[in-house]
Amino acid sequence: MSDRHSARRIVAWMLAALSLGSTAAAQTPDPPTQATGLAFVSVFGTAFEKGDVSGRPRGLAGGATMANGAGVGARWGTDGSLDYWSIGFLQVMPSIRGAKTLQPTAAVALGRATRGDDDATCLEVGGGVDVFLAGPIGLGVDLRYVHGLTDLGAEKLRQRYVSFALLWRF
């Protein structure tokens, strides 16, 4: 796949993620008076990778949003040989504190990947859905695309993964 084709894909992913967030925000131009900001932590992992469980991407994530759903998110993950962290813009559909909710999410972040002595700067684009059915405890599913902006050793990092998370909001 050419670099030009990859760049077009990144732009398409970014536009899709941002449009999901702006669509969610457009649905509630004035947040309901009961809407609240969101702070959360999660533990995530992937289920569809082949091979040993210790080689599957897994990690921690957290974030905070204002009542309108805009905020910041951070992630740290590893697959045993590659460590990755990112921080960036997060958009979450606003919700009412303590309510059962289905919250679409979108994220665009800059990250850093390291493998041994090699490291690379990356762009991360993603989105998903968080479901809170039991008060502060919820489940999430998230699709992420990580694209290396610089080389990681002799390769450009290009990863796609689906992760599942156990969420706790407060």
C-alpha positions, 0 to 999 in steps of 0.5 A: 500500500502506498504512502499516499493511499495510507495518508488518505485512509488516515484522513478518512478515519479522522473525518469519520471519528470527528464527525461521530463526535460532532454528530453526538454534540449536535444532537444536544446543542445545549446539554440537559440541565442534568447532564454531567461531565464524565471521568472514567478509568478502564482496563482493556484488551483485545480478543481477536488477535492470534497467538498467546494471550500474553502477546495480545494488546492490553492496557489502561485508559482514562479520560475526563469530559465536560457536560457537553461531552468534549474532553481529553483521553489517555491510553497506555497499552502493551503487547509484550514487545511494543509499548504504546501511550497516547493522549488526545481529544475525546468526544463522548455523547453527554449523559445524565449522572447515574442513568443507564446510558449508551454513549458513542465515543470518538477520539483523535490522539498523538502517541508514542510507541517503543520497542526495545531501543526504537521509538516512533511518533504515532497518530491514533484515530478511533471510536466506539460505544460505552454502555453503563447499565449498572450505575458507575460500572460499564462495558465498552467496545472500541476500534482504533487505528494507529499510524506511525508518523515516524519509523519504528526501527525499519518499519512504519507502525500500522495497527488496527485493533478492537478492544473491549473494556471494563469501565468505571465512571465517577 
